[in-house]
């Protein structure tokens, strides 16, 4: 038994008064820092629009002084629930920048902000019309039969569907923090979604408001995401750079589009509730999605501490795809850290590039 005497904790009036004065002083100096901040901007890399279908746009990234050495274009497909600039958030936190520096020819599809006129867009629209339209544009403009596709989170699920339905149009497929088995016991979000009366929700609301989805994500870890991070904000209020980083991340978190009602209904029912990738029964535009049809090389990137897409939800992909060239890349971090942590900037672009480059040679 430890008998070491520990000094008593000073919780007297004087100690509390000193702490309150220090706290007030930090707040006052922090307010001065806030008042002198420039508007927070997101995005580290230049980009230009090269194709559009309604609100959905395809952008090509570029960086001054860097010429892509890879002939096969790499298209990034992000989730619908957040804005895709998370992969290019700022200069020192940009997966896109890392890929550009390694010679990749990088594009991204921006799903835009759906409004009430988009309520009846379904999975076929997003997967075959929009994602497929972007793929076909790149195939034509680059003169290749097949491109490389990087699907992230829900965009990874869309990419798996697209790859299964159009295997000849993809040379290589990379999935990152992508849910495949939606019924693992450690998947808190899936547990919530399985109990959702999605028909009642969509029939009542039409499009699903962004604020509803944000609240759902925040309440998965309420203390960490609703209390702890804002209490901790006091400690960085005097650090201009740290404060800018914090506000940039907050901008991304709350810059969320509404979700097209019909696509949301189909996704919840077929994936979260029916676990369609594992059990079968995913249909897009009347066609059955069979992951065994995915015969191109596949790299599956997952985060070991991911609370939204735990490894157990992502790793079953190995046994579901038809390809014999399947690889995994494990990242020591969480769902957000895989984009913005220092380790991610070093490991993720390099890992993806090292895997893609030899598999993209001699493309026509």
C-alpha positions in Angstrom: 0.0 0.0 0.0 1.3 3.4 -0.9 1.7 5.4 2.3 3.4 8.4 0.6 2.0 11.7 2.0 0.5 13.9 -0.7 0.2 17.6 -0.1 -3.3 18.8 0.7 -5.3 20.4 -2.2 -5.7 24.1 -1.6 -9.4 24.8 -2.2 -9.6 27.8 0.1 -11.1 31.1 -0.7 -7.7 32.7 -1.6 -6.8 29.9 -4.0 -10.2 30.1 -5.7 -10.0 33.9 -6.0 -6.5 33.6 -7.6 -7.8 31.1 -10.1 -10.8 33.3 -11.0 -8.6 36.3 -11.5 -6.2 34.3 -13.7 -9.1 33.0 -15.7 -10.5 36.5 -16.2 -7.1 37.7 -17.3 -6.8 35.0 -19.9 -10.3 35.7 -21.2 -9.5 39.4 -21.5 -6.3 38.8 -23.4 -8.0 36.2 -25.5 -10.7 38.7 -26.5 -8.0 41.0 -27.7 -6.5 38.2 -29.8 -9.9 37.4 -31.3 -10.5 41.1 -32.1 -7.3 41.2 -34.2 -7.8 38.0 -36.1 -8.1 38.1 -39.8 -11.1 36.3 -41.4 -10.4 32.5 -41.2 -10.0 31.0 -44.7 -10.1 27.3 -45.6 -8.3 25.5 -48.4 -4.6 25.3 -49.0 -4.4 24.5 -52.7 -5.4 26.3 -55.8 -8.3 24.7 -57.8 -10.3 25.3 -60.9 -13.7 24.0 -61.9 -13.6 21.6 -64.9 -17.0 20.1 -65.0 -20.5 20.6 -63.5 -23.9 19.0 -63.3 -26.3 21.3 -61.5 -25.0 22.0 -58.0 -22.4 19.3 -58.3 -18.9 20.4 -59.5 -15.6 18.7 -60.3 -12.5 20.6 -59.4 -8.9 20.1 -60.3 -6.3 21.0 -57.7 -3.0 22.6 -58.5 0.0 24.0 -56.7 2.4 26.6 -58.1 5.7 25.1 -59.1 4.4 21.5 -59.0 3.7 19.6 -62.2 1.8 16.2 -61.9 4.0 13.3 -62.9 1.2 10.7 -62.7 -0.7 10.3 -65.9 -3.8 8.6 -64.4 -6.0 11.2 -62.6 -7.0 10.6 -59.0 -10.6 11.6 -58.1 -11.6 12.1 -54.5 -15.2 11.4 -53.5 -16.0 12.7 -50.0 -19.2 12.2 -47.9 -22.4 14.2 -48.3 -22.7 15.2 -44.7 -19.7 17.6 -44.6 -17.8 19.8 -47.0 -14.9 18.1 -48.8 -12.4 20.8 -48.0 -11.4 18.8 -44.9 -8.9 17.1 -47.2 -7.3 20.5 -48.0 -8.1 22.4 -44.8 -4.9 24.5 -44.5 -1.3 24.5 -45.6 0.1 22.2 -42.9 -3.1 20.1 -42.8 -3.8 19.0 -46.3 -3.9 15.4 -47.7 -4.4 17.0 -51.1 -1.2 19.1 -50.8 0.7 15.9 -49.9 -0.6 14.1 -52.9 0.2 17.0 -55.2 3.7 17.2 -53.9 4.2 13.5 -54.8 3.1 14.0 -58.3 -0.5 12.9 -58.2 -3.0 14.6 -60.5 -5.8 15.3 -58.0 -9.4 16.1 -58.5 -12.4 16.3 -56.1 -16.1 16.2 -56.5 -18.1 18.8 -54.6 -21.7 17.7 -54.0 -22.8 21.3 -53.3 -25.6 22.4 -51.0 -28.9 20.6 -51.8 -32.1 22.6 -51.5 -35.8 21.7 -51.6 -35.6 21.2 -55.4 -33.2 18.3 -54.8 -35.4 16.4 -52.3 -35.9 13.5 -54.7 -32.3 12.9 -55.7 -31.5 9.3 -55.0 -28.5 7.0 -54.8 -28.5 6.5 -58.5 -28.2 10.2 -59.0 -25.3 10.6 -56.7 -23.4 7.4 -57.7 -24.2 6.9 -61.4 -25.1 10.4 -62.6 -22.8 12.7 -60.5 -19.9 10.4 -59.6 -20.1 8.6 -62.9 -20.3 11.9 -64.8 -17.1 13.1 -63.1 -15.4 9.8 -63.9 -16.4 9.9 -67.5 -15.2 13.5 -67.9 -11.8 12.6 -66.5 -11.5 9.5 -68.8 -12.3 11.7 -71.8 -10.1 14.6 -70.9 -7.1 12.5 -70.0 -7.5 10.0 -72.7 -7.6 7.0 -70.4 -10.0 4.1 -70.2 -9.9 4.0 -66.4 -9.0 6.4 -63.5 -8.0 6.1 -59.9 -10.7 6.8 -57.3 -10.3 7.7 -53.6 -13.5 7.4 -51.7 -13.7 8.8 -48.1 -16.2 7.8 -45.4 -19.7 7.8 -47.1 -17.9 8.7 -50.3 -16.1 5.4 -49.9 -19.4 3.5 -49.8 -20.5 5.4 -52.9 -17.2 4.5 -54.6 -17.6 0.8 -53.7 -21.0 0.8 -55.4 -19.7 2.6 -58.4 -16.7 0.3 -58.7 -19.0 -2.8 -58.5 -21.3 -1.4 -61.2 -18.6 0.0 -63.5 -15.4 -2.0 -62.9 -13.9 -1.3 -66.3 -13.8 2.5 -65.6 -11.6 2.3 -62.5 -7.9 1.3 -62.6 -7.4 1.4 -58.8 -9.7 2.0 -55.9 -8.7 3.5 -52.5 -11.2 3.6 -49.6 -10.5 5.6 -46.5 -12.4 5.4 -43.2 -15.2 3.7 -45.2 -17.9 1.8 -43.4 -18.6 -1.7 -44.9 -20.1 -3.7 -42.1 -22.7 -1.4 -40.5 -23.7 -3.8 -37.7 -20.6 -4.1 -35.6 -21.3 -3.7 -31.9 -18.8 -0.8 -31.5 -20.4 1.4 -34.1 -22.4 3.9 -32.1 -23.7 5.8 -35.1 -25.0 2.6 -36.7 -26.7 1.6 -33.5 -28.6 4.9 -33.6 -29.5 4.7 -37.3 -30.9 1.2 -37.0 -33.6 2.5 -34.7 -34.5 5.5 -36.9 -37.9 5.7 -38.5 -36.4 7.1 -41.7 -39.6 7.1 -43.7 -41.4 9.2 -41.1 -38.3 11.5 -40.9 -38.0 12.1 -44.7 -41.7 12.2 -45.3 -42.0 14.9 -42.6 -38.9 17.0 -43.3 -38.1 16.4 -47.0 -34.4 17.1 -47.0 -32.6 16.3 -43.7 -31.4 19.5 -42.1 -27.7 19.8 -41.5 -28.3 20.9 -37.9 -30.0 17.6 -37.1 -27.1 15.5 -38.4 -24.5 17.7 -36.6 -26.4 17.2 -33.3 -26.4 13.5 -33.8 -22.6 13.4 -34.4 -21.9 15.7 -31.4 -24.0 13.7 -29.0 -22.0 10.5 -29.8 -19.3 12.0 -27.6 -21.1 14.8 -25.7 -18.5 15.6 -23.1 -15.6 15.7 -25.5 -17.3 17.5 -28.3 -19.8 19.8 -26.4 -17.9 20.6 -23.1 -14.2 19.7 -23.0 -13.1 21.3 -26.2 -14.7 24.7 -25.4 -13.4 24.7 -21.9 -10.0 24.0 -23.3 -10.4 26.9 -25.7 -9.5 29.2 -22.9 -6.0 27.8 -22.8 -5.3 28.8 -26.5 -7.1 32.2 -26.7 -3.8 34.0 -26.5 -2.2 31.9 -29.2 -3.2 33.4 -32.6 -2.2 30.4 -34.7 -3.8 27.8 -32.5 -6.9 29.9 -32.3 -7.0 30.2 -36.1 -6.6 26.4 -36.4 -9.5 25.9 -33.9 -11.8 28.3 -35.8 -11.0 26.7 -39.1 -12.0 23.3 -37.8 -15.2 24.8 -36.3 -16.0 26.3 -39.6 -15.8 22.9 -41.3 -17.8 21.2 -38.5 -20.7 23.6 -38.9 -20.5 24.2 -42.6 -22.7 21.2 -43.3 -25.1 20.8 -46.2 -28.7 19.6 -45.8 -29.1 16.0 -47.2 -31.3 15.2 -50.1 -34.2 13.3 -48.5 -34.6 10.3 -50.9 -30.9 9.6 -51.0 -30.8 9.7 -47.2 -33.7 7.3 -47.0 -32.1 4.8 -49.3 -28.7 5.0 -47.6 -30.1 4.5 -44.1 -32.3 1.6 -45.2 -29.9 -0.3 -47.4 -26.7 0.3 -45.5 -27.3 1.1 -41.8 -30.5 -0.9 -41.3 -30.1 -3.8 -43.8 -26.3 -4.0 -43.8 -26.4 -4.4 -47.5 -22.7 -4.8 -48.3 -22.5 -7.8 -45.9 -25.9 -9.3 -46.3 -26.5 -8.4 -50.0 -29.4 -6.4 -51.3 -27.9 -3.0 -52.2 -29.6 -1.7 -55.3 -28.7 1.4 -57.2 -31.1 2.4 -60.0 -32.6 -1.1 -60.1 -29.1 -2.7 -60.4 -27.7 -5.0 -57.7 -24.4 -4.0 -56.2 -22.1 -7.1 -55.9 -18.8 -6.3 -54.4 -17.3 -9.4 -55.9 -17.4 -7.5 -59.2 -14.7 -5.2 -57.9 -11.6 -6.8 -59.5 -9.3 -3.8 -59.7 -6.6 -3.3 -57.0 -8.1 -2.0 -53.7 -6.3 -0.2 -50.9 -8.4 0.1 -47.7 -7.2 2.8 -45.2 -8.7 2.8 -41.7 -8.1 4.7 -38.5 -7.4 2.6 -35.4 -9.2 5.0 -32.9 -12.1 5.9 -35.2 -15.4 6.3 -33.3 -17.5 6.9 -36.4 -16.1 4.1 -38.6 -14.3 1.7 -36.3 -11.7 -0.7 -37.9 -14.2 -3.6 -37.3 -16.6 -1.8 -39.7 -14.0 -1.2 -42.4 -11.8 -4.3 -42.4 -14.5 -6.8 -43.6 -14.0 -5.3 -47.1 -11.2 -7.8 -47.6 -13.5 -10.8 -47.7 -16.2 -9.1 -49.8 -14.3 -7.8 -52.9 -13.4 -9.9 -55.8 -9.9 -8.6 -56.4 -6.7 -10.6 -55.6 -4.8 -7.3 -55.1 -6.1 -6.1 -51.8 -4.0 -4.1 -49.3 -4.7 -2.3 -46.0 -3.1 0.7 -44.4 -3.7 1.2 -40.7 -3.4 4.7 -39.3 -2.9 5.3 -35.6 -5.4 8.0 -34.9 -9.1 8.9 -35.2 -11.7 9.9 -37.8 -10.6 13.5 -37.9 -6.9 12.9 -37.1 -6.5 11.0 -40.3 -6.9 14.3 -42.1 -5.3 16.9 -39.9 -2.7 15.4 -37.5 1.0 15.8 -38.2 1.4 12.0 -38.5 -1.4 12.0 -41.2 0.4 14.6 -43.3 3.5 12.3 -43.4 1.9 8.9 -43.6 -1.4 9.1 -45.6 -0.3 10.8 -48.8 2.9 8.8 -48.9 1.1 5.5 -48.3 -1.5 6.2 -50.9 1.1 7.4 -53.5 3.4 4.4 -52.9 0.5 2.0 -53.4 -1.0 3.8 -56.4 2.1 4.7 -58.4 3.3 1.2 -59.5 -0.3 0.3 -60.3 -0.9 3.3 -62.5 2.0 2.7 -65.0 1.4 2.1 -68.7 -2.1 3.4 -68.5 -3.8 4.2 -71.8 
